[in-house]
Amino acid sequence: MGFITQALAYIINLIYSLVNNYGLAIMLFTIVIKMAMLPLTIKQQKTMMKMSKLTPKLNAIKEKYGDDKQKMATEQQRVYNENKVTPLGGCLPLILQLVIIYPIFQVVNRPLTYILNMDVTAIDALKNQLTSLGISLEGAVSEAKLLDYAMSYGIEGIRHINFNFLGMNMATSPLEAFSVSPISLYWLIPIFAVLTAWFSQRLSMQTQKALQAEAADEQGKKKSKKEKNKTDGENKDKKDLPNPDAMQGTMKIMPAVSGLFTLQFSTGVGIYWVISNIMQGLQQLYMNKKFGIKTSVFKKREKSSP
C-alpha cells in the first residue's frame, strides 16, 4: 500500500510542477489515473458480458442438477471451459480498483504529507505554531486547511501551493464556506457530485439491465417453437433481471452519499470525486459503444400492462 501511495504522490507532484495549480493538478491526476485503469475496466466489462450470456445455461444446469452439487459444479465448469470464461476473471480488475481508492484519497487529501513531503513531526510542529497564533484547530482539520492557514499567516519554511481554482479555495470545504456565506460557488461541488454520481450509477445499471435482457432474449430464441413453452421460458428469464426496487434504492442512496461526502471534505477532494464520476460515466459510454450495448440514461420507465 505504501508503494502505491508513493507512486501516486510522485504523479500528482509531477503534474502540479507542470500546472502550478492544485485544483487543476487534481483534475489532471484523476484523468490520468482513470485512463491508466481503463484496460482493467474493459477486461471487467468483457467478463461481465460473457457471464451474462451464460446465465441462462448456468440456471438450467442448476435446475437440472440442483440435488447433485458435484454434478452441477462439473457441468458449470464445463460451460466455463467451453466458452473460455473464468468466473473470477472479472473480480481481479475490480479488486485492484478498490485497493487503489484509499491511496488516491490519501494523496489528494494530504498535501502536506504527499506534496510537501512533511513527516508527522513537522506537521505537529506546524500545528503548534498555528495554535500559538491563536488559531483554533479543534476537530478534524485537513492538511490542506493547515497549509492554507500557514500560508495566510506567513509562517516561514513552508512551500506555498496555489489553492485558488475557479474562484474557490481548494483547502476550504463547502460546509465551511456555507457557514460564512449561504450563497457561494462552493454549492456547485456537492451539487455536481450528486448529479455525476446519479449519471454514472444510472448508466451502469442500464448497462447491466441491457446485458441481462440480451441474455434472456438469446435463451428465449432457443426455446421450443410451442407458444406455451416459449412464454414460460421468457417469464423464467425475466426473473434473472435486476430487481427494480433494489436498483431504485441504490440510485437514491449513492448520489446522496456523494453529496454528503463532498460537503464535508475539502473542495480539492470534491473536485476529484466529481471528475472521477464523470470519467467513470464516459468510460462506460465508451465501452457500451465498443461492445454494442444499447442503453439510454434518460429512458422513461415502461408502465406495466394491466
URCORFEN-V365945 format. One record per residue. N is the residue number from 1. RES is the residue in one letter. OMEGA is omega in whole degrees, -180 to 180 (* if undefined). NEAR is the number of other C-alpha atoms within 10 Angstrom. Layout:
n = (N N)
res = (RES RES)
omega = (OMEGA OMEGA)
near = (NEAR NEAR)
This chain:
n = (1 2 3 4 5 6 7 8 9 10 11 12 13 14 15 16 17 18 19 20 21 22 23 24 25 26 27 28 29 30 31 32 33 34 35 36 37 38 39 40 41 42 43 44 45 46 47 48 49 50 51 52 53 54 55 56 57 58 59 60 61 62 63 64 65 66 67 68 69 70 71 72 73 74 75 76 77 78 79 80 81 82 83 84 85 86 87 88 89 90 91 92 93 94 95 96 97 98 99 100 101 102 103 104 105 106 107 108 109 110 111 112 113 114 115 116 117 118 119 120 121 122 123 124 125 126 127 128 129 130 131 132 133 134 135 136 137 138 139 140 141 142 143 144 145 146 147 148 149 150 151 152 153 154 155 156 157 158 159 160 161 162 163 164 165 166 167 168 169 170 171 172 173 174 175 176 177 178 179 180 181 182 183 184 185 186 187 188 189 190 191 192 193 194 195 196 197 198 199 200 201 202 203 204 205 206 207 208 209 210 211 212 213 214 215 216 217 218 219 220 221 222 223 224 225 226 227 228 229 230 231 232 233 234 235 236 237 238 239 240 241 242 243 244 245 246 247 248 249 250 251 252 253 254 255 256 257 258 259 260 261 262 263 264 265 266 267 268 269 270 271 272 273 274 275 276 277 278 279 280 281 282 283 284 285 286 287 288 289 290 291 292 293 294 295 296 297 298 299 300 301 302 303 304 305 306)
res = (M G F I T Q A L A Y I I N L I Y S L V N N Y G L A I M L F T I V I K M A M L P L T I K Q Q K T M M K M S K L T P K L N A I K E K Y G D D K Q K M A T E Q Q R V Y N E N K V T P L G G C L P L I L Q L V I I Y P I F Q V V N R P L T Y I L N M D V T A I D A L K N Q L T S L G I S L E G A V S E A K L L D Y A M S Y G I E G I R H I N F N F L G M N M A T S P L E A F S V S P I S L Y W L I P I F A V L T A W F S Q R L S M Q T Q K A L Q A E A A D E Q G K K K S K K E K N K T D G E N K D K K D L P N P D A M Q G T M K I M P A V S G L F T L Q F S T G V G I Y W V I S N I M Q G L Q Q L Y M N K K F G I K T S V F K K R E K S S P)
omega = (180 179 -180 -179 180 179 178 178 178 -179 -178 175 180 180 -180 179 -179 -174 178 176 -173 180 179 179 179 179 -179 178 180 179 179 -179 180 179 179 -179 -178 178 178 180 179 179 179 180 179 180 -180 179 180 -180 179 180 -180 -176 179 179 -179 178 179 178 -180 180 -176 -175 -176 -178 -180 -175 -178 179 179 179 180 -179 179 178 178 179 178 -178 -179 -178 178 180 174 -176 -179 -177 180 -178 -177 177 -180 179 180 179 179 -180 -174 -176 -177 176 178 179 179 -177 -178 -173 -175 -178 179 -177 -168 175 179 177 177 178 -176 -180 -179 180 177 178 178 178 179 178 -179 178 179 178 177 180 179 -180 179 -179 -179 178 -176 177 178 -180 176 179 179 176 -177 179 -179 -178 174 178 -175 176 180 178 -178 175 -179 -178 -176 -180 -180 178 -180 176 -176 180 -177 177 177 -180 178 180 180 -179 179 -179 -179 179 -174 175 -177 176 -175 -176 178 179 179 177 179 -177 -178 177 178 -179 -179 -180 180 -179 179 -179 177 177 179 179 -180 179 179 180 179 178 180 179 180 178 180 180 -178 -179 179 -180 179 -175 -178 -179 -179 180 178 -179 -179 179 179 -178 -179 178 -178 -179 -179 178 -177 -179 179 -180 179 177 178 180 -179 -174 -173 177 179 177 179 180 179 -180 -177 178 -172 -178 -179 -178 178 177 177 178 178 -176 -179 -179 177 178 180 -180 179 178 179 177 179 177 179 -179 178 178 -179 -177 176 179 -178 179 176 -177 -175 179 -179 179 -179 179 180 -178 -178 *)
near = (10 8 9 14 18 14 14 21 24 15 18 26 20 15 20 21 12 10 13 15 17 25 27 21 23 24 19 18 24 23 18 15 15 18 15 11 14 18 12 17 20 19 17 18 18 17 17 19 20 18 22 22 19 19 17 22 16 20 16 13 18 18 11 12 15 14 10 10 11 11 15 19 16 12 17 19 16 12 16 17 11 9 12 10 18 14 13 10 15 21 15 13 20 14 10 12 15 11 13 15 10 14 20 20 14 16 24 27 23 19 24 23 18 20 19 15 12 14 11 11 9 13 16 12 11 18 21 13 14 18 13 10 10 8 12 11 14 7 6 6 13 19 18 25 21 19 25 20 17 20 16 10 11 11 14 8 7 14 12 13 18 17 22 14 14 10 10 18 22 27 26 20 24 26 20 14 19 15 9 10 10 11 10 13 13 24 15 12 21 27 18 22 29 23 18 23 27 23 20 24 22 20 22 19 20 20 22 19 19 18 22 22 19 16 23 25 17 12 19 21 12 10 15 12 11 8 10 10 13 17 15 12 20 17 13 15 20 13 10 17 16 14 10 11 9 9 15 12 10 16 18 14 12 14 23 18 15 23 20 14 17 26 24 16 20 25 28 27 26 30 23 26 26 24 21 21 24 20 19 24 21 14 18 20 18 14 18 17 12 10 12 9 17 12 19 11 15 10 8 7 6 6 6 5 4 3)
